[in-house]
């Protein structure tokens, strides 16, 4: 899962598109916008998966987070 903080239009010149804070599924790319008026959710700060999502930790320190739909999909 990628977590992106909310960004205003001031960083567009660096190639950063403005938008609200959001998370993105590592499987299908599903994007879920988060409330703009709060700090990152506690589950994110605690290193847990989003509610209903799954997290797999890899030996090299990476993690893979999957949304509900990807979590239910059988591995290929």
N, C-alpha and C positions, 0 to 999 in steps of 0.2 A: 504494500500500500504506500502510496505517496501522499504525504500531507503537504499542502501548500497553504501558506498564510495568505490572508487577503492582501491584495495589492491594488493600489490606486493607479490612475493613469500616468503618474510621474515617472514610472520606470519603463514605459513603452519604448523609449529610445534605446534601451538595452535589450530589447526583444522579449521583455516580460509582459505578457498580456494581462491587463487589469481584470480583476474578478474577486469574488468572495472567497474566504477560506474554504478548502475542499479536500476530500480524500479521493483517491483513485484506486480501483481494484487492480491488482497485479495480473489477474487472469484475463478479464474482458475489457478493462479500461473504463468500467462504469465510474462515473463521477458523481459524488454526492456533496452538495454544497452544505456548509456548516453555518450556524448563526454568526453574523459579523460582529455582534456587539459583546462577544465573550472571548475569554482566553481559550486555548486549545482544550478539548474535553479531557476529563480525568483519565479515561481509559487510554488515551493517546500518551499522556504524560507518564502513565504507569507502565507503558510498553505492552499494553494488551491490545487485543483485536477490537474493532468496532463491534457494537452489539449485533449479534447474528452472524458476524464474519468469523472466519477461521484464520489462524496464524501458524505458519510453519517456520521454525528457526533452523538455519543452516549452520554447519560446522564453522564456516568462515565468517560468521557474525551477521550475515544477511538474514532477512526475513521476507517471507512471502505471505501477503494477506489476500484472502479471497472473499468476495461478496457472497451473499446468500445463494445466488444462482450458480456461481462457479463452485461453491462448496458442495452443492448437491449434485453437480455433474461428475460422472465417474471418470477416473483418471484415464488418459489416453496412452 
